[in-house]
Amino acid sequence: MDMERGTEFGGAELETSQEADDVRTLQVFNMLDCQDVTVSPPGAYPQMVQVNLSNCHNVSIQHVPSDPVVEDAEKTYIASLRQQCLSEGRCGPATANYVDLVLIRHPTFKASESLHNQATLSASIPHGAARLPLDKLFTDRACSVILYGEAGAGKTVAVRQIASQWSCKKAMTEFLFLFVISFRDVNLSVNKKTSAWNLLSNFCSPKASTSRQVSEAVCRAGEKVLLLFDGFDEYVKSQELKAGAPGFNSLDEKAKLPLVLHNLLKGRILPAARRLITSRPAHISFLPDLPGTSYVEVLGFGEEEIERFFNQNFRDSLQAERALRHVRLHQNLYRMCSLPICCQIISECLNRPSISEQNDTPITLTQIYFSYVEKLFKHFETRTRTPNTRSFNTCLQQQRRTLEKFARLARDGLKSPLLNVFYMKDLEQHEITKEEVNAGCVVYSQTHCDSCLPCTFSFSHLSILEFFAALAVLMAGEQDYLNEVVQQPSGELLSRDEALLTFLCGMLSKQLLPLTRTLLPAGQSEEGWRDAIVTFLMNFTCRLQQSNEETPQRQTLWLLRCIFETQIDELAKKVASVLGGRLYLFRAGARPEDCVSLAFVLRHCCEPFELDLRRNQICDTGIDFLLPQISKIGNLRLNDTAITDSAVEHLVRVIETEDTPLLQELHLDGNKLTGRSVEVLGTFLEYNTSLKVLSLSTNDFVDVTCLADALAYNNSLQKLM
């Protein structure tokens, strides 16, 4: 049967439509009585409709001789894709010494709890949860995988590693084509018309992408196509995707970019292709309903991964051991290392010949980032001038102009809808030279293959941009910014303001005051700034206390982080008195390292405190941070905080050493404690005289005989649940 012309054969009417020299559509109608019909493989045509072939006899499928020109185009394009993926995989310093991330597959995702229960860190890995290798994401027939995690957990690094491994044929070998779509780059063209094929092919060679044979080959590849959508939370129109949108399935049809994205994500375009979307948890609810969705959480690094990262990042194993010992001595730093971006920064800051373990070593997040900037600017000096050993304070004085340029650029970026994306004109506006971009290592170039798109630049991580934005506020002397934030009518801080203010508070800590004096504008003193920060945080504390809503509890947690960053004892004491003996942090998204901030405030309390930490991923590590201040707590609610028997043992042991225990209520519901905890608490109750309420419901034990026996000796306990 001639497939190039419309014919009639045995009563069968065949219609073809041609575009140029290619057969685009084959429609077969009314073939009930057909015999001895030969049909080319359906995959050879982008669109084929076959209607009712049930009564056809001797129908055979034969292979059509392949066109060497088409094969060459496909091979050239795939080779170009692999080269681009290899380049993508090498982007960013975090991928140079890649360490496998901790990935956990979840059966469902509950958006209402995404900021609380789902957003855990690696040291809080659910007991018994199976870790998922990166190359096993699609082994369970999942059509779409949503890879989610908090900022810095390693989502983008995971995408780059997938691209790199595929390019070398070391993993994901079941896929013939792989495309990476960055939502950060998509934002640059969000108001333009484009096609799905243009969107995909922008990732690769523009010359190869013009080949019609290649686009048809992608259509034929079906489930052998992998689409990686990175950074959905950065997409400026993410909230518009959930709404219904006109559907179309053509790879070449042009439409507004949000509409193309909706149909590409939804699976109307390339329906058989596999999709992986990365996002922070809060934005997942904006995704359209995707077919066959699997949810995988990125938990960053666990203890093994942190140790492996340090060993890979240091050339000298002895130096790596000293650096690792240092961060373990400062547990809040060690907890920060569970986020790969922080692990990278901390290891770089400690990657020097000698590591001091005295009190002047970095212990707050702001101090760590200042150390990072110190290394950047000393590196800048060694590449632009002769190497020297000047102090960072002197270095900043010499390079203040350069620092101001990047700080103002970051401040503008924080206000821009594009956030961490800048054009060349933005750099020129701030008089940033090519030498400063390259030698300073603060921003890096993102080169687009499509010549229609301009070259863009970004800070290496969003948190670096937020740190530089805080520097801009300090160096410009914008104390009015604090008043503007606290007087916002909505009463809700933007996440961008939160990060900036956290760093700004840290810049006023005692250890950083010598640097602060260098950075402040003429006529302003560090004492004036410290007073302004204290006033701001006290006003914010009062506003939170006056609110009865649940949402401010997350901001209460942010407030505690800021107080810890300041390291101002007088401020912690004032805030403790205003809180009125109660810290309500129910479902506030607290992590183990946040207990360091809690302990810093509790240390300055003068009366028994009621501490409500229900529904937070505190874990045993968080309890260890709180134990030195347990004598200040009268009511402790640890319901659903992922603690184990070990935390209960430590807690009881510390209370036993107190002369006059104050703890009157202890709530441990929903933590899957075993009979081991029951035995420990039973022994504890035999002689304890302070505890009045003990709650243990929804745990993994049945026998409570030892508790009943202990009550025969205990006269203080009034309620056991």
N, C-alpha and C positions, 0 to 999 in steps of 0.2 A: 504494500500500500504506500503510495507516494504521500509523505507527510508534508511536502512543501506546497502542495496545491489543494484547494478545496475540490473534492471529488464525490461521486456517488458510487458506493460499492455494496452490492447485495441489499439495497434498500437503506443503506446507512448514509446519512448526509453529514459530511465533515465540513466544518467552517474554521478557517484560520484567519487571524489578523496579523498583519506584518508591520513591523516598524524597522525601517532601514532594511537590512538583509537578514534579520533575526526573527524567528518564529516566537512570538511573545505569548500567545494564548491558543490552546487547542481545546475545542469543545466537541464532545462526542454525543450524538443524540440518536435515539431510536435504533438500538443495535440488538433488539430482541432476537432476530433471526440471522445474525451474522455468523459466518463460518470461516475458519482459516484466516482470521484477522491477526496481523502482526502489528504490535504497538511498541514504540520506543520506550525506554524507561521513563516513568512519569517524572522522575527527578530532573530529566533533561529540559523540562519546561518550567518556567517560574510559576505559571498558573495553569492547571489542567482540571477540567470538570468532566468526570466520567459518570454517566447516568445509566443505571440498570443494565449491567452486563451479565446478569445471572443466567440467561439462556444462551449465551454465546458458546460456540463449540470450537475446540482446538485453538483457543486464544493463547498466543505465546508472546513472551517478552524477550526482545532481542536487543543487544547492545549496539548502539550506533557508533561507528568508528569515531574516536575522539579527534578533535581538531587540535593539532600541535600548537597553533597560535594561541588558542584559549588556554591550553595547559601551561604554556610559557607565561602568559599573563598572570595566571593563578599562582604559579611558583614564584614569580618575581614579587608579587604582592605579599605572599606569605613570608618570604624572606625579608621583605621590608618591614612587615609587622614584627617579626622576631627581633630585628635589629632595633626597632623603636622600643619594644618591650624591654630589651636588655638595657637600653639607655634609661628607660623609666625606672627600672629596678635599681639603678645605681644612684638615683636622685636622693639627696639628703644624706647627712652623715650617719643617721641612725641605721641605714641599710648597709653601711660598709662592714660593720661587725654584727650582722643579723643574728639574733637569738630567737628561737621559737617562742611565740606568745602562748599564753594559756587561753585556750578556747573551750567554751562549754556550750553544748547544744541544749536548747530548751524546747519543750513541746509547744509552748504558746508564749505570747508576750502580752502582758497586761499593762496597757499604756498608763492606767491610773496609778500604778505602782512603780513606774519606770525609774523615777528619780529616787526611790527609796529602797525597795527590796531588790530590784533587778540590777541596779548600777553598783555592783560589788567590785572589789579589787582582788588581786591575785592572792593576797594573804588571807582572804576571806572566802576561798573556794569552798563551795558546799561539800560537806563530808560525803565521800563516796562518789562524787561526780567524776565522770570519765572525761579526760582531756581529749580534745579532738585535733588530730594533725591537720595542718593547713591544706594538704592535698586530698583530704577526705571530706571536704565540704559538700560535695555533690554525689556522694555514694549512696544516699538514701532516696534516690529518685526525686529529690527536691528540684522543682523548676526554678524557684527563686530563693536565694539565701539573703537574709537581712543580718549583716554583721554589725552589731551595735556595741557601744562602750563609751565611757566618759572621755572628756578631752585629754589627749595625751596617752590614751591606753594602747595605741598602736594600730589603729584601723587603716590609716593610709600606708603605714609601713607594711602591713599585711598585704594590701593590694599591690604594692611595688614588688614584694617578694614573690607573689603569685606570677606577676608579669615576668619577672626575672627568671624564675624557675621554668616557666613555659617557654621562654625564648631559647633556653639551653636544652629543652626537651628532657628536663629532669623531673618534672611534675606536670600534672594537668595535661598529659599527653593525649588524652581522649578528645581534646579540642583541636580543631583544625585552624580556627580563626579566634583571635582574642583582641578585644578592644577595651581601652580604658577611657572612660568619660569622666572628667573632673567637673563637678558642679561649680567649683571656683572659677574655672575657665568658661563654663557655660554662661555664667552671669555676664560675661563681657558682651554676649550677643543675644541677650534674653529678649530684646524687642525686635529682632530681625526675623525675616522669613528664611526658612531653610528646609532641607529634607533630612530624613533619618540617615540616609546614606552619606550626606555631607557631614553630618554630626559625627558619624563613626569614622569616616575616612580622614577627617581632620587630624586624627591621631597618627595617621601614617603618611606615606608619600603622596603629595597632591597629584603627581603625574600618574602613578599607578591607580589612584582612586577614580580617575576619569574613565577607566575601562569598564564598559558595560558587561563584558564577560566576567569580570571579577565580582561585580555586584550580584550577578545572577548566580555565581558560584557560592556566594555567602548565603543566598536564599536557599540553594539546594542543600547546603551543609546541615541545616536543621539543628539538631541538638549538639552538633559539633562546633557551635558558635558560643563563646563565652563573653558576656558583656559585664564589665566591671564599672559600676557607678560609684564614684568616691566622693564622700562629703556631702550627703544629702542635706545635712543640717546647715550647710553654708549656702544652699540655694535660696536666692532672694524671693522666689515665688513658690516656695514649698507649700504654703498654706492654700494656694490656689489649685494644687493638683488633686486634692480630694474631691472637689466638685466634679460633677459629670461634664464630660467634654465630648465633642463630636468624634466619632470613631472612624479611622481609616487604616488600611493595612498595607499601603504601598510604601516601599522603601524609598521611592524617588519623588513622591508627591511633596510639594513644598507647602509649608504652613508656618504659623508663628511658633517659635521655639517651644514655649510651654506646652502647646498642643502636640507637637512632635514627641516631646519627652513623655507626655502622658500616655500616648499610644505605644511608645517603645517600652516603657516600664510596665504597662498593663499587659503586654504580650500580644497586642493586635498586630504589631509589626514584628516580624521574625518570631512567630508564636512558639516554635520548638526550641529556640535558643535558651541557654541557661543565663540567669542573671544574679549578680551579687551586688547588693547596695550597702554601703557603709553609712552610719549615721550615729549621732548622739541619741540617747533614748528619748529625750523630750520631743523629737521631731518625727518619730516613727508613726505617730497617729496621723500625720499629714500625707503619708504615702497612700496611693490608691490601692484598692484590694488587688493583691497579686496572686496568681494561680500557683498552687503547690508550694506555699511559703514555709521555709524552715528558719528558725531564729537561732543565731549563734552569738554568744556574748564574748567580747574580748576583755579579759581580766588583767591584761598587762603581764607583769612578771611575778612569779613566785620566788621563793628563796633560792631554788636551784638556778632559775634563770638570771637572777641578780648576780649570783656568784659567777656564772658563766660569762655574763656581760662584762664584769670587771676584769676577769681573766683575759678576755679577748681585747679589751680596750687598753690594757697596760702591756707594754713590751716586757717589762720586768715582773716576774711572778711574785717576787718579794714585795715590790711596791704595790702590786694589786692586793696582796694580802694585808698590807698596812692600811690601804685605803678602805678595804672592806671592814677591817676591824674598827676603823674610825666611825664609819656610818652606823655600825652596830652599837657603838657606845652611845650614839645619839639616835635613839630609836625613831624619832620623828623624821630624821633624814632617811633612815632605812625604810620607813613606810613610804616616803616619797619615791623611793627607787622602784616601787611596784609599778609606777608609771614610766614607761620607757623614755619619754622625753626628759623627765626629771633624772632618771638613772643616767642618761647620757650627759646631762649638764653637770650633775654631781661628780661623776667619774672624771669628766674633763677638768673640773675645778681642782680635783685632788691629784691629777696626773702631773705631779712635779716631783723633783728629787727627794724632798723631805716633807713629811706631813706632820704638822704640829697637832698634838692632842690636848692642847691647853684650852682655856675658856674662851680664847679669842677666835676659835674656829667657827665656821658658819653653822648655825643651828636653826635659823629661820629660812623660809622660802626666799625672802627678799635678799638676805645675805648670800644665799647660794647664787641668785641671779646676778648680783653685783660681782661676785667672783667670776662668773661667766663673762660678763662685760669686761672685767679687768683683763682676762685672758685674750679677749678679742682685740682690745686696744693695744695691749703690749705686742700682740702679733702684728697689728697694723703698723706700729712703730718699727719693728724689726724688718718689715718689708719695704718701708718707705724711707727709713733712715738707718744709721748704724745701730746695732744692738746695744742696749744699755740696761742697767739694773735699777732704774729710777723707781720710786714708789708709785703706786697707783694714784695716789693723791696728786703727785707731781705730773703724772701722765695725763690725768684728767684736765689739769690746768692747761697743759700744752695742747690737748686735743678737744678742748671744750667746744670749739666752733663745730667740729665734726660731730660731736655727740649731740649738740643742739639740732643739727640738721636731721639726723635720724629720729630724734625725739619728736620733733614737730611733724615729720612725715608719719610717724606712728599715731600721733594724736589725730591727724586728719583721717588716717585710715580707720580709726575707731569710730569716727563719726560718719564714715562713708558706708552706703549700702553694700559696696563691694568688699568692705572690711579689710582683708589682708591681701589685696591685689592693687598694684600700682602700675601706671603707664610710665613711659620714659618722660613724658611731659611733667608728671608729678615729681620725679626726681630732679628734673631741670628747674622746676619751680622752687625747690628747696636748695638749689645749687649743689646738689650731690654729684660729685665727679665720678667718672668711670674708675679712677684709681681707688676712690673710697669704697665703691661697691665691691670691687674685686679684693683689695687688700684688707678691708675691714671685715669681710666675711659676715656682714650683718644681713644683707639681702642677697638673693640669688636670682638668676635669670631663668624664666620659663620660656623656652623658644617654641613657638608654634610652627608646625610644618606648613599650615595654610598661610600663604603670603598675605592674604586679606586681613589676617588678625595681627595687631601690633604686638611687639614683645612686651611682656609684663614682668613684674618683679614682686617678690614677697619676702617678708621676714621668715626665717627658717621654721618658726612655729608661732601659732597665735599667741601663746603666753609670752613670747619674746616681744611681740608687738605691744601687748598690754603693759609689759614692764617699761618699755621705752615711752609709752604714752604717759605713764606715771612720772617718769623723769621730765617730760615736757611740762607737766603741771607744776612740778617743783621748781624747775629752772626758770619758768616764766613768773613764778610767784603768784599763781592763781588761787589765792586763799578763798576768793569768792566762789570758786567751784564747789567747795564744801557746803556753803550755804545753799547753793542752787540744788544740790543733790538732796539735802535733808528736807527741803521745802517742796519737793515734787508732789503735786496734788494727788497722784495715784497712790502714794505711800509705798510703792513697790520699786525697789532698785532694779535697774537693768543689769543683766549679767556682765555687760561690758564695764559698767560703773563699778560693780563689785570687785572685779579683778584689778582695775586701776587703783581703787581705794585701798585694797589689801596691800599692794606694793607700796603705795604712798605712805601708809601707816608704818610699814617696815623700814622705810627710809629714814624715819625719825627715831629709830631705836638707838640706844646709847652706843652700841658698837659701831654704828655707821655714821655717827655725828661728825667725825672728821671729814668724811666724804660729803656729807650734807652741807657743811659750811662752804666747801669748794663749789658746790653746784648752785647754791642759792644766789639770786640776783643781788646786786648792790643795794644796801639799805634794809635788807631783811635778815633776821637772825633765826638760828635754829630754835631758840626758846620760843619765839613768836609762833613758829610753825607747829611746835609741839603743843603749845597752848591751843592753837586752832584745831589740831587733830583731837585733842582731849575733849574740847567743847563739842566738836562734831559727834564724836562717839557717845558722849553723855546724852546729847539731845536725841540721838538715834535710839539709845537705850530706853529713854523715857517714852518715846513714841511707840516703841514695841510693847512696852509694859501697859500702855493705855489701850492697846488693841486686843480684842477678844477673838480675833479670827485665827484660823489654823495656819494660813499661809505665812504670816510673819515668823513662824518658828524656824523656817529655813534661813531667814535673815538673822535671827538670833544666833544661829550657828555661825553665820558669816561674821557677825559682830565679835564673837569669841575668837575667831581666827585672827581678826584685825588686832584685837587686844594682845594676843600672843605675839604677833609680828612686832608690835611696838616695844615689847619687853619693859613696859613702864609699870612698876609695882603700884604706884599711887593710883594709876588709872584702873588697874584690876581691882583695887580695894574699893574705889568709888562705885564701879559698876556692880560689884558684889552687893554693896549696900542698897543700891537702887533696885536690884532684882528682887529684893524682899524675901529672900530665903527660898526661892523656887526657880528652877530652870526646867521649863517645859519644852522638850525637844522631840515630841512624838512625831515620827515619820518625817524627820527633818533632813534625811539623807546623810546622817553622820557616818563617818568612816573611822577606823581605829585611830588614825593619826589625829583626828579631831579631839580625841580624849586628852591629848597633850595640851591643847588650848583650854579644855575644860578644867584640867588639873591646875593650870596656871591661875585661873580665876578662883577656883575653890580654895587654893592655898591662902587667899586673902580674906576668906570668910570668917566672921566672928560668931556665927550662930549655925545650928544644924540646918543643912540644906536638903530640900526635896529635889531629887534629880530624876527626871522622867526621860528615859532613853528608849522607850518602846518603839518597835518596828524600825530599828536602825541596824546596819551591819557593823556592830561594834566588835564582835568576836573576842577571843581570849586576849589578843594583843591589846585591844582597847582597855580591857579590864586591868591589865598589868599597868597601863599608864595612869589609871585612876587610883590604884591601890595606895600610893603614898598619901593621898588626901581622903582616904576612906573615913577617917575620924571626923571629918567635917560633914558627913552625909547622914541624915536621920531617916530618909525614905528613899529607897533605891528601886526603881522600876526597870527591870531588864527583860521584859517580855519580848519574845521574838527578836533577839539580838545576836543569834548564831553563836552563842557561847557553848562551851563543852564542860565536861566534868572537871577538867583541869582548872578552868576559871573559878569554879565553885571552891575547889580545894585551896587555891591561892587566896581567895576572898576570905574564907573562914580562918585561914592561918594568920592573916594580917589582923583580923578583928580580935583573935585570941590574944594578941600581944598588946592590945590597948588596955590602959589602966581603967578607963571608964568608957566603955563602948556606948556610942550614941545611936547606932542603927536600930530603928524600931520597926521598920517595914522593909521586907525583901521580897520582890516579885520576880520569879524566874520562869513564868509560864512560857510554853511554846518553844523551848530550846532543845528538845530531844535529849534531855539529860537521862542518864541510866541509873541503875541501882547503886553505882559507885557514889554518886552525889547524895543519894538517900542515906547511905551509911555515914558519909562525912557530916551531913546535916544532923543526923540522929545523935551522933557523938557530941556535936556542937551544942545541941539543945539541952543536953543533960546538965550543963553548968552555966549556960548563958542566961543572963537576967535582964537583958535590954530588949530583945526582939519580941514584938507583940503580934506581928502579922507575917505569915510565911505563905507564899502562893507558889504552887508547883504543878498546876494543871497542865494537861496536854504535853506530857513528856514521855520518854520511852521506858518507863518502869511500871511495874504492877505491884510488887510486894513493898508495902510501907510499914511492915511490922516494927522495924527498928525505930521509926518515927513515933509509933504508938507507945513503944516501951520508953522512949525518951521523955514523953509527956508526963510520965509518972514522977519524974524528977524536976520538971520545969513548971514553975508557977507564974511565969511572966507572959507566955504565949497565949493570946486571946483568940486568934483565928488562924486556922490551918486550911488552906484551899488546894 
